[in-house]
């Protein structure tokens, strides 16, 4: 098992000399020290520069807007109180308006893996600082995907919590009713650790909520929705990477279910394509009305467009959104979570600057609807494509599913074997997810038909591996049972046959810890094997079968209905002498 590599060390990560300085807006020589003790003691973090830190300027990437707050944002204060030290404030798309990381007068933040490509935004600097190992975690904000897209494009984790879980007091609003403080880290466990500290109800935040989070993981066999129509903007490598991610989720026990993406897509379009844009303008209205020339394009045009809608237009948009939410709610009747590409493709900085509106919109194809519909989301790395660019997926769950997403997301992330961000460091060992009840150890159900039955000679191979009997039942009526010759101890062979040619055979079903299943299977001698058996109730389990060639010289004992009856027939009770 891979050991954690000193995650609380101040040592410089690889390639420190190549760090992009434009990732930072304010970075003092000395970090702001956290408490001497606490759950985050020894960790270093950064915050996006639309989040207040007392005594440090807040710019929202607009120098003319800058002010120096007297108090920390609530989330920052909680992290400092938990022992983390604050390194500095990071660059962003101006006023958190963008998903590219190129809309800042402080410079475009490059991708941590390939500097020719965009970092994603608006939380560009926070993602870059984490991916390059300059900090252990960072805060961003997420209104339309700003806490997820940069994570997906930089090979790191982006946790977008349920709305209102982390206080947004002390955060420059983008669209206040749907804004979220988000968390970047190189592992899911670290992001969850930070969430456990940062979350707290704050009555001074008008949109804060007391939420009861689900504390049990998704079912072992879970169903995940996948959009019935997917566009990767012509990027074949991204399409292939997503299909590989779906296959990995299936290997973890998931079943992919095609869902109607139309209501989600329509909802996503409303964020900028309806009167809801008025909330973007409202957030900074006083400043924009007085200093519109201080905004860069296309941020200026986007925010200024929020002046146009009337109150009636806004109510119409809200009603439309509510109707779409009702349609979207139906999707959850057959799935446990949604899975989408974090971003459908990856653009160079040059291409993004040449077409900043359309390409930026493309990056949000699978993110914009999440906060509008009150979902939780977690972006996790999925692969490094053939061209070396990172690809990520986003797990989306209902409000309050944050810990569930983290548990599954951690298992998925570690199954990829990817390094941490751009550091080259391997992933550490998986950690328990804060707030989630310990999941039961994974197990597999095995049907036994002969010498492994209770009281039989080989039953100890089950019990010494911690297996427990869960059922005495029968197979479906499609099997024949044979006593195999020359086996010690005597063993039967179970063979599946065509319908009408067999009958139900007595079996036992045992539940075995998955960790010991491999050593059990290794004990199965030829011509026996482990395959899939159908039970009388139609379900399927793993169980003993035999190769057809093994039946040469075997005795058909199907008519006895099971191995116990056969053993009993070899030693019939003697008649009492009158």
C-alpha positions in Angstrom: 0.0 0.0 0.0 1.4 3.4 -0.9 2.3 5.5 2.1 1.4 9.2 2.5 4.3 11.4 1.5 4.7 13.9 4.3 1.6 15.9 3.4 2.3 18.6 6.0 5.9 19.3 5.0 7.1 22.7 3.8 9.5 21.0 1.4 9.3 22.4 -2.1 7.7 20.0 -4.6 9.2 19.1 -8.0 9.6 21.8 -10.6 9.3 24.6 -8.0 11.4 26.8 -10.2 8.8 26.7 -12.9 5.8 28.0 -10.9 3.8 30.6 -12.6 3.8 33.8 -10.5 0.5 34.9 -12.0 -1.2 32.3 -10.0 -0.9 34.6 -7.0 -2.3 38.1 -6.4 -1.1 38.5 -2.8 1.5 36.4 -1.2 3.3 37.8 1.9 6.7 36.6 3.0 5.3 35.1 6.1 2.1 33.0 6.1 -0.7 33.8 8.4 -0.3 31.3 11.2 -3.1 29.1 12.3 -3.8 27.8 15.8 -1.0 25.8 17.4 -3.2 22.7 17.6 -6.2 21.4 15.6 -7.3 18.9 13.0 -5.5 20.8 10.2 -2.4 21.7 12.2 0.7 21.8 9.9 -1.3 22.2 6.7 -0.8 25.3 4.4 -3.6 26.7 2.3 -4.5 29.5 -0.1 -7.7 31.3 -0.8 -9.2 32.8 -4.0 -9.0 36.5 -3.9 -12.7 37.1 -3.7 -12.6 35.7 -0.2 -11.8 38.1 2.7 -8.7 37.9 4.9 -8.4 40.5 7.6 -5.6 43.0 6.7 -5.0 41.6 3.2 -6.6 43.3 0.2 -9.5 41.7 -1.6 -9.4 42.5 -5.3 -11.7 40.0 -7.0 -9.1 40.5 -9.8 -10.2 44.1 -10.3 -7.6 46.5 -8.8 -10.0 49.4 -8.8 -12.4 47.4 -6.6 -9.9 46.5 -4.0 -10.6 46.9 -0.3 -9.0 45.7 2.9 -11.4 43.9 5.2 -11.3 44.0 9.0 -12.4 40.5 9.5 -11.7 37.1 8.0 -14.4 35.3 6.0 -16.1 32.8 8.2 -14.7 29.9 6.3 -11.1 31.3 6.6 -11.5 31.8 10.3 -12.6 28.2 10.9 -9.6 26.9 9.0 -7.2 29.1 10.9 -8.8 28.0 14.2 -8.3 24.4 13.1 -4.5 24.9 12.8 -4.0 25.6 9.1 -1.7 28.4 8.0 -2.7 30.8 5.2 -0.1 31.3 2.5 -1.7 33.9 0.3 -4.5 34.8 -2.1 -4.8 33.5 -5.6 -5.7 34.8 -9.1 -9.1 34.3 -10.6 -11.3 35.3 -13.6 -12.4 38.8 -12.7 -15.4 38.9 -10.3 -15.5 35.1 -10.6 -17.0 35.5 -14.1 -15.5 32.8 -16.3 -14.3 29.2 -16.5 -11.1 29.7 -18.3 -8.6 31.3 -16.0 -7.6 33.8 -18.7 -9.9 36.8 -17.7 -7.7 38.6 -15.2 -5.6 41.7 -15.4 -3.0 39.8 -13.3 -2.4 37.5 -16.2 -3.7 34.2 -17.5 -3.0 31.2 -15.1 -1.5 28.3 -17.1 -2.4 24.7 -16.7 -0.2 22.9 -14.2 0.5 19.9 -16.5 0.9 21.8 -19.8 1.5 25.5 -19.6 0.2 26.1 -23.2 -3.3 25.2 -22.0 -5.8 26.9 -19.8 -6.0 26.2 -16.1 -9.8 26.6 -16.0 -11.5 29.1 -13.8 -12.7 31.1 -12.2 -10.7 29.6 -9.3 -7.6 29.3 -11.5 -4.9 30.3 -9.1 -6.2 28.1 -6.3 -6.2 25.0 -8.5 -2.8 25.8 -9.8 -1.3 26.2 -6.3 -2.7 22.9 -5.2 -1.7 21.0 -8.4 1.9 22.2 -8.2 2.2 21.3 -4.5 2.6 24.9 -3.3 -0.2 24.4 -0.7 -1.9 21.4 0.8 -5.4 22.7 -0.1 -7.1 25.8 -1.3 -10.5 27.5 -1.2 -12.2 28.6 -4.4 -15.8 29.5 -5.1 -18.2 27.8 -7.4 -21.3 29.3 -8.9 -21.3 27.7 -12.4 -18.4 25.2 -12.1 -15.5 27.3 -10.9 -14.6 24.8 -8.2 -14.8 21.8 -10.6 -13.5 22.8 -14.0 -10.1 23.9 -12.8 -9.8 20.6 -10.8 -10.6 18.5 -13.8 -8.2 20.3 -16.0 -5.3 20.2 -13.5 -5.5 16.5 -12.2 -6.8 17.4 -8.7 -9.9 17.1 -6.7 -12.6 19.8 -6.6 -15.3 19.5 -3.9 -18.3 21.6 -4.5 -20.4 21.1 -1.3 -24.2 21.3 -1.0 -25.3 25.0 -1.0 -25.2 26.7 2.4 -23.0 24.1 4.0 -20.0 26.4 4.1 -20.7 30.0 5.0 -20.2 32.5 2.2 -20.0 35.4 4.6 -16.9 37.4 3.6 -17.0 36.2 0.0 -17.6 38.7 -2.8 -20.8 37.4 -4.4 -21.1 36.3 -8.0 -24.7 35.1 -7.8 -25.4 35.1 -4.1 -28.3 32.7 -4.0 -26.3 29.9 -5.6 -22.7 30.7 -4.6 -20.6 28.0 -2.9 -17.2 28.1 -1.3 -15.3 25.1 -2.8 -12.3 23.1 -1.8 -9.3 22.0 -3.9 -6.9 19.2 -2.8 -4.9 16.4 -4.4 -6.9 13.7 -2.6 -10.5 13.3 -1.8 -9.7 12.5 1.8 -7.9 15.8 2.3 -10.8 17.7 0.7 -13.3 15.9 3.0 -11.1 16.6 6.0 -11.2 20.4 5.2 -15.0 20.3 4.5 -15.5 18.7 8.0 -13.8 21.7 9.5 -15.1 24.5 7.3 -18.8 23.5 7.4 -21.0 25.2 10.0 -24.3 27.0 10.0 -23.8 30.7 10.0 -27.0 32.8 10.7 -25.1 35.9 9.3 -25.1 34.3 5.9 -28.6 34.7 4.4 -28.3 31.5 2.4 -26.7 29.3 5.1 -28.7 26.1 5.9 -28.6 23.4 8.5 -28.2 20.2 6.5 -28.4 16.6 7.6 -25.8 14.9 5.4 -26.2 11.2 4.5 -23.8 9.2 6.6 -24.0 5.9 4.8 -22.2 5.2 1.5 -23.9 4.5 -1.7 -25.0 0.8 -2.1 -22.4 -1.7 -3.0 -24.2 -2.1 -6.3 -25.1 1.5 -7.3 -26.7 3.0 -10.3 -25.2 6.1 -11.9 -26.8 8.2 -14.5 -25.0 9.2 -17.7 -26.3 11.8 -20.1 -28.1 10.2 -23.1 -26.4 12.8 -25.3 -22.8 13.8 -24.8 -20.7 16.3 -26.7 -16.9 16.6 -26.4 -16.7 19.4 -29.0 -14.9 17.1 -31.4 -12.3 16.0 -28.9 -11.9 12.2 -29.4 -9.4 11.8 -26.6 -11.9 13.3 -24.1 -14.6 11.0 -25.4 -12.4 7.9 -25.0 -11.3 9.1 -21.5 -14.9 9.4 -20.4 -15.8 5.9 -21.7 -12.9 4.5 -19.8 -14.1 6.3 -16.6 -17.5 4.8 -17.0 -16.0 1.3 -17.3 -13.9 1.9 -14.1 -17.1 2.9 -12.2 -18.7 -0.3 -13.5 -15.8 -2.3 -12.2 -16.4 -0.7 -8.8 -20.0 -2.1 -8.7 -21.8 0.6 -10.7 -24.5 0.2 -13.4 -24.6 2.9 -16.0 -28.1 4.2 -16.7 -28.8 6.6 -19.6 -30.7 9.6 -18.4 -32.6 12.4 -20.3 -30.1 15.2 -20.2 -32.5 17.7 -21.8 -33.9 19.3 -18.6 -30.4 19.6 -17.2 -29.0 21.2 -20.3 -32.0 23.6 -20.5 -31.4 24.6 -16.9 -27.7 25.2 -17.5 -28.5 27.5 -20.4 -30.6 29.7 -18.0 -27.6 30.7 -15.9 -26.4 33.2 -18.5 -29.2 33.0 -21.0 -32.1 34.3 -19.0 -33.1 37.0 -16.5 -31.1 35.1 -13.9 -28.1 37.0 -15.1 -29.5 40.0 -13.2 -28.1 38.4 -10.0 -24.6 38.7 -11.4 -25.2 42.4 -11.9 -26.8 42.9 -8.5 -23.8 41.4 -6.8 -21.5 44.3 -7.8 -24.0 46.8 -9.0 -22.8 49.9 -7.1 -19.2 49.4 -8.3 -20.1 48.6 -11.9 -22.4 51.6 -12.2 -19.7 53.9 -11.0 -16.6 52.2 -12.5 -17.7 50.1 -15.5 -14.5 51.0 -17.4 -12.5 49.2 -14.7 -13.9 45.8 -15.8 -12.2 43.9 -18.5 -13.9 42.3 -21.5 -15.9 40.0 -21.7 -16.6 40.3 -18.0 -17.9 43.9 -18.4 -20.4 42.9 -21.1 -21.6 39.8 -19.2 -22.2 41.6 -16.0 -23.7 44.7 -17.6 -26.2 42.6 -19.4 -27.8 42.0 -16.1 -29.2 45.5 -16.1 -31.7 44.7 -18.9 -34.2 42.2 -17.4 -37.2 43.5 -15.6 -38.6 42.1 -12.3 -41.3 40.3 -14.4 -38.6 38.8 -16.5 -36.9 37.5 -13.4 -40.1 35.9 -12.1 -40.7 34.3 -15.4 -37.1 32.8 -15.4 -37.6 31.5 -11.8 -40.9 29.8 -12.8 -39.2 28.2 -15.8 -36.3 27.0 -13.5 -38.8 25.5 -11.1 -40.5 23.6 -13.9 -37.2 22.2 -15.1 -36.3 21.3 -11.5 -39.5 19.2 -11.4 -38.5 17.4 -14.6 -35.0 16.8 -13.3 -36.3 15.4 -10.0 -37.8 12.4 -11.9 -34.3 11.3 -13.0 -33.4 10.4 -9.4 -36.0 7.7 -9.1 -33.8 5.2 -10.9 -30.2 6.3 -10.0 -28.0 7.0 -7.0 -25.9 9.7 -8.6 -25.1 11.4 -11.9 -21.7 11.2 -13.6 -20.6 13.7 -16.3 -17.3 14.9 -17.8 -16.0 17.7 -15.6 -15.2 19.5 -18.9 -15.8 18.2 -22.4 -12.5 19.3 -23.8 -9.3 21.3 -23.1 -8.3 24.5 -24.9 -5.0 26.3 -25.3 -4.7 29.8 -23.8 -4.2 31.1 -27.3 -7.4 29.6 -28.6 -9.4 30.7 -25.5 -8.2 34.3 -25.9 -9.1 34.3 -29.6 -12.7 33.2 -28.9 -13.3 33.9 -25.2 -17.0 33.6 -25.0 -17.9 30.5 -27.0 -15.0 28.4 -25.7 -15.6 29.5 -22.2 -19.2 28.5 -22.5 -18.2 25.0 -23.8 -16.1 24.4 -20.6 -19.3 24.8 -18.6 -21.4 22.3 -20.6 -21.7 19.9 -17.7 -21.4 22.3 -14.7 -23.9 25.2 -14.9 -27.0 23.3 -13.8 -25.6 21.9 -10.5 -26.1 24.8 -8.1 -29.3 25.9 -9.8 -30.8 22.5 -9.0 -29.3 22.3 -5.5 -27.0 19.4 -6.0 -23.7 18.5 -4.4 -20.7 17.6 -6.7 -17.2 16.3 -6.6 -14.7 16.5 -9.5 -12.1 13.7 -9.4 -9.2 13.0 -11.8 -10.0 10.1 -14.1 -6.9 9.8 -16.4 -4.1 11.4 -18.2 -5.0 11.3 -21.9 -2.7 10.0 -24.6 -1.6 13.6 -25.2 -0.7 14.0 -21.6 -3.6 16.3 -20.7 -5.7 15.6 -17.6 -9.3 14.4 -17.8 -11.7 14.4 -14.9 -15.2 13.4 -14.2 -17.8 14.9 -11.8 -19.9 12.8 -9.4 -23.2 14.7 -8.8 -25.6 13.8 -6.0 -28.6 15.2 -4.3 -28.3 17.9 -1.7 -26.7 16.4 1.4 -24.9 13.5 -0.4 -21.5 15.1 0.1 -19.9 12.3 2.2 -21.4 9.6 -0.1 -19.8 11.3 -3.1 -16.5 11.5 -1.3 -16.5 7.8 -0.4 -17.1 6.7 -4.0 -14.9 9.4 -5.4 -12.0 8.3 -3.3 -12.3 4.7 -4.4 -12.5 5.8 -8.0 -9.6 8.2 -7.8 -7.3 5.6 -6.2 -8.3 3.0 -8.7 -6.8 5.2 -11.4 -3.3 5.1 -10.0 -2.7 8.7 -11.1 -0.1 11.0 -9.4 -1.1 13.9 -7.2 -1.7 16.9 -9.5 1.5 17.9 -11.3 3.8 16.9 -8.4 4.6 13.4 -9.6 4.0 12.1 -6.1 1.9 8.9 -5.8 -1.5 8.9 -4.1 -1.3 8.1 -0.4 -3.2 5.3 1.2 -7.0 5.8 1.3 -8.4 7.4 4.4 -11.8 7.1 6.2 -14.1 9.9 5.0 -15.0 12.3 7.7 -18.7 12.2 8.6 -19.4 8.9 7.0 -20.1 5.7 9.0 -17.5 3.1 8.3 -18.7 1.0 5.4 -18.9 -2.7 5.9 -16.0 -4.7 4.5 -16.8 -5.7 0.9 -17.8 -9.3 0.6 -18.9 -11.8 -2.1 -21.6 -14.5 -1.9 -20.5 -18.0 -2.7 -22.8 -21.0 -3.3 -21.4 -24.4 -2.2 -22.9 -27.7 -3.2 -20.7 -30.5 -1.8 -17.7 -31.0 0.4 -17.9 -27.3 1.6 -21.4 -27.7 3.0 -21.8 -27.2 6.8 -20.4 -30.3 8.6 -18.6 -31.5 5.5 -14.8 -32.1 5.3 -13.9 -28.8 3.5 -16.2 -26.5 5.3 -13.3 -25.1 7.3 -12.0 -23.5 4.1 -14.9 -21.1 4.4 -15.0 -20.6 8.2 -11.3 -19.9 8.6 -11.7 -17.1 6.1 -14.5 -15.5 8.1 -17.3 -16.6 5.8 -20.8 -16.9 7.3 -23.7 -19.0 6.0 -26.6 -16.8 4.9 -29.0 -19.2 3.2 -29.9 -22.8 2.6 -31.6 -22.8 -0.7 -31.7 -24.4 -4.2 -30.4 -23.6 -7.6 -32.7 -22.8 -10.5 -34.1 -25.9 -12.2 -31.4 -26.0 -14.9 -28.6 -28.0 -13.2 -27.5 -31.6 -13.0 -25.4 -33.0 -10.1 -22.7 -35.7 -10.5 -20.5 -37.7 -8.0 -17.0 -37.3 -9.5 -14.7 -40.3 -9.5 -11.3 -40.4 -7.8 -11.7 -37.3 -5.6 -10.5 -37.0 -2.0 -12.5 -36.1 -0.1 -15.4 -37.1 -2.4 -16.7 -34.2 -4.4 -19.7 -33.5 -6.7 -19.7 -31.7 -10.0 -22.5 -29.3 -10.8 -23.3 -28.7 -14.5 -25.7 -26.2 -16.0 -27.9 -27.7 -18.7 -30.6 -26.6 -21.1 -34.1 -25.7 -19.7 -36.1 -28.9 -19.1 -33.0 -31.1 -18.7 -32.2 -30.4 -15.1 -33.7 -29.8 -11.7 -33.2 -27.6 -8.6 -30.2 -28.7 -6.5 -29.8 -28.1 -2.8 -27.0 -25.6 -2.0 -25.8 -23.3 0.8 -24.9 -19.6 0.2 -22.0 -18.2 2.2 -20.9 -14.5 2.6 -17.1 -14.2 2.4 -15.0 -11.1 3.0 -13.7 -10.0 -0.4 -10.2 -9.8 1.0 -10.1 -13.6 1.4 -12.0 -14.6 -1.7 -8.9 -14.9 -3.9 -7.1 -17.3 -1.5 -10.3 -19.4 -1.4 -10.6 -19.6 -5.2 -6.9 -20.6 -5.4 -7.8 -23.8 -3.5 -10.4 -25.0 -6.1 -8.8 -27.9 -8.0 -9.5 -28.8 -11.6 -11.9 -30.0 -13.0 -13.9 -27.9 -10.6 -14.1 -24.1 -11.1 -15.9 -21.0 -9.8 -18.6 -19.5 -12.0 -22.0 -17.8 -11.8 -24.9 -19.8 -10.5 -28.6 -18.9 -10.8 -30.7 -19.5 -7.7 -34.3 -20.5 -7.5 -35.4 -16.9 -6.8 -33.6 -15.7 -10.1 -30.7 -14.0 -8.4 -27.1 -14.9 -9.2 -24.1 -15.7 -7.0 -20.6 -17.1 -7.4 -20.4 -20.9 -6.9 -18.9 -24.2 -7.8 -19.3 -25.7 -11.3 -17.4 -28.3 -13.1 -15.9 -28.8 -16.6 -18.0 -31.2 -18.8 -14.9 -33.4 -19.5 -14.9 -34.2 -15.7 -18.1 -36.2 -16.1 -16.4 -39.2 -17.7 -17.0 -42.0 -15.2 -19.1 -39.8 -13.0 -22.4 -40.9 -11.5 -25.5 -38.8 -12.1 -27.1 -38.1 -8.8 -29.4 -35.4 -9.9 -32.5 -37.3 -8.8 -31.4 -37.2 -5.2 -31.6 -33.4 -5.2 -28.3 -32.7 -3.4 -25.0 -33.9 -2.0 -26.3 -34.6 1.5 -28.9 -36.9 0.2 -26.2 -38.7 -1.9 -23.9 -39.1 1.1 -26.8 -40.4 3.2 -27.6 -43.0 0.4 -24.1 -44.4 0.7 -24.7 -45.3 4.4 -28.4 -46.2 4.8 -29.6 -46.7 8.3 -29.7 -50.4 9.2 -33.0 -52.0 9.9 -33.6 -52.9 13.5 -33.7 -56.7 14.1 -37.1 -57.8 15.4 
